[in-house]
Amino acid sequence: YSNTMACPEPEMWLMYDLNFNVTNLILASFRHNPEAPILFTQWMPQLEVYEKYADQRERGFQWTWNDVEAADVNELKKYYRGIGYDSI
């Protein structure tokens, strides 16, 4: 048993994720459900290596609730629709 979503084709997930701001997806997950946000396993490694997230690394991945409140939940909804879900 695992409570994480399987990623049978990791390259496809990484290519899909390039269309999104992963920092925003993480923050929007907390905004959508602060008690139990859903975080995909490939998101943090992307933050750790992709150049476009260098600013997040410089921050030490330290986010505030103000950052969460500013997150765009519509981008998270679009992400879920793209992987076949009608809602988050």
ZIFENQUI-V618358 format. One record per helix or strand. SS is the DSSP state (helix for helix, strand for strand). FROM is the first residue (numbers start at 1). TO is the last residue. Records with the same first field share a line. If there is no record, write none. Layout:
# ZIFENQUI-V618358
SS->FROM-TO, FROM-TO
This chain:
# ZIFENQUI-V618358
helix->10-17, 22-32, 41-49, 51-58, 65-70, 73-82
